[in-house]
Amino acid sequence: MALTGRTALLAALGSLPVAILAPSWTGMLAVNAPLSLAILCDYALAAPVRTLRFTRSGDTSVRLGDAAEVQLTVTNSSRRRLRAQLRDAWPPSSWPASTEQVSSRHTLTVPPGEQRRLATVLRPTRRGDRQAERITVRSFGPLGLAARQGHHRVPWTVRVLPPFTSRKHLPSRLARLRELDGRTSVLTRGEGTEFDSLRAYVPGDDTRSIDWRATARQSAVAVRTWRPERDRHILIVLDTGRTSAGRVGDVPRLDAAMDATLLLTALATRAGDRVDLLAYDRRVRARVQGRTAAGDVLATVVNTLASLEPELVETDARGLSTAALSDAPRGSLIVLLTTLEAAPIEEGLLPLLPQLTRRHTVLLAAVSDPRITEMAKGRGTVDAVYDAAAGIQAQAERRSTAEKLQRHGVVVVDATPDSLAPALADAYLALKAAGRL
């Protein structure tokens, strides 16, 4: 039994001693008989909590930053009217701390044999699965002097997906892709290796593109036009080791890499290429293979990335290289989303690059910290000068590491979290334009 604030108020106003209620019924000491009797009657008339039935419906997934609504249907199967306060508890990251009480607490009245539907609005602040915890119900009597309280568990899971903020860059990259693919009025000549169509010869065309058989069948000289090859294989490798857990501004490096992965996946699948995903640190954390339909690939990658978290371990570069080689057929584009720090690259990845670049085109993308650039520009005080020296040294080390990778034939993209996704998409399109894909 739970006493309410109204009981205490009645006692205070009347300057009367209140019934002292112990945890067990035998421990009740009635000091004020009328008030105690009213409390007991109110408690007896409160609807039971144990017989309530609950069902859930609503959203099962939501993008980070958006709102999800989960409906909870309460059925009162007893013969008493339910007057209750209900708390639908979820993990703390299901909404901002300032809105938790407003979002999770409800007041309701349900007549006997009827049901009511409540809506709990979640605004998750982290990726991953959010599972409903217990429902706490406090059922009041008609006078509001006492209440019954109990708990129920009604399972429900909402998967919080990556936000895909770089989606805004997709239309412009698709327009450039259509130019490369020969589907716009602007014809890009001499690029790509896959036959597209025939057209009339124009002075200045490469004579090696003349199709003599087609020319023999018509009165005009015909030349072949080319486009970048389709149905190429792209393997995106996400490094989920300790360096991916570092935050650049308010964004973890892994989340920035995920956003770049989604933009590249959307673009490459629209280009007709096959995209696979591998997440690795010391073992395979996630893998997407064998998907062909563009929409199916992107949806599967988004769903896979939702629950992926960094691991605070040093990445096994040899294991990562072996896993990539086993997943990618010869002639693939391997996109490594990892760090550009000198020690992990020079001691781990650099010795293994020859076996990767011998069989594949390798592109390495890394998240840079804009704060380093700001530090390098600092002047005016002694502290600012020291910060500038540290920033310049860090920039020089990254450039040196990038140059070593480039000497091994690796394409390097080093960009801030906001610009990593479009920069990676541009590098992919540049490889298409150069006929390397």
C-alpha positions, 0 to 999 in steps of 0.5 A: 500500500502507498499513501498519497500526498493528499493523505498527508495534507489532510492530516496536516490541516486537521492537526490529527495524527495519521495512521502509521502503515507498516510494510505488512498489514499486521503492522498497521497502528490506527491512531486516527480511526476515521482517517485510517478507515477512509484510507483502507476503503480507498485502497480497497476500491483502487483497481488492481495492478496485477490484472492489467494487460498491456500490448505494444505497437508503433515504430521499430526503427528510427534515424538518429535525431528523429522521433519514434512513437511507441503506443502502449495499449492498457486494458482494464479487465477488472470491475473497478475503474482504473485511475492511475499514473504510469511510467513507461521506462526506457534506457536513458539514451532514448531521449534527452535528459530534459524531456525524460519525465514528460515523455515517459509519464502518463496519467490515465483513467480506464473504466472497467472492461475498457482500454486506453492507448498511450503514446511514448515519444522517443528521441534517441541520442545514440545509435543501437537497439533501445529496449523497453524496460518495465512499466510501473503503474500506481493505481489510486482509489476514488479519494486519492488517499492510497494507491496500489503499485506494481510492475509489468514487462512488455518487450519492445525494441526500437533500432536507432539507425545512423542519421545519413546526414550526407544524403544531401550530397547524393543528387549532385554526385548522381548528376556527375555519375550520369555524365560519366555514364553517358546518360546526359546530353553532355558526352564525355569522350574517351573515358571508361572501358565499357561500350556505350553506343555508336555515333557519327564521327566528329573531327578530333575523335580518336581514330582508334574508336572507329567501328569499321563494321558499322561504317561499312553498313552505312554512309557515314563513319561511325565511332564507338563511345565508352562509359565507365564499367558497371558491375564492379566490386567495391569492398568497404572496410571499417576499422572499428579499433580503438582509434575509431572511438576518438571523438572529433568535435561532437562526432566519433570517428566511427560515426563519420566513417559510417556516414561516408560509407552510406553515401558511397554505398548509395552512389556506387549501387546506383552506378551498377557496382556491387558493394560489400561491407566488412567491419573489423578490429581483431575479428569480424564485427559485421559483414554484408555480402551478396546483395545486388538490388540497390535499395536492398544493399543500402537498407542492409548496410544501414541496419548493420551499422546501427548496432556497431560500436568501437572496440577499445583494442588495437586493430590487427592489420594482418587479420584485416588485410587477410579478411579483405583479400578473402572477401574481394575478388581480383580487381576490386576497389577496397575502401579502407576507412581507418586512421592516418596516424603514423604508428598504426599505418607504418607498423601495421598496414604499410608492410601489408599494402603490396599484397593489397595493391597488387590485386586491387585498387586501394583507397584509404579515407581518414577523419582529420581534426579541424581543431588541428588546423585552428591550432596551426594558425594560432599566434599572439600568445606564448600558449598559442605559439606552442599550440601552433607548433604542435598543430603544424607538426601533426599536419606534417606527420599526416602528410608524410604518412599520406605520401608513403601510402601514395607511393604504394599506389593508394589513393588517400582522402583526408577530410574533416567529419563534415566533408569526409563523405562528399570527398570520398564520393568525389574520389570514387567518381575520379577513379571512375572517370580515369577508367580505374574502375 
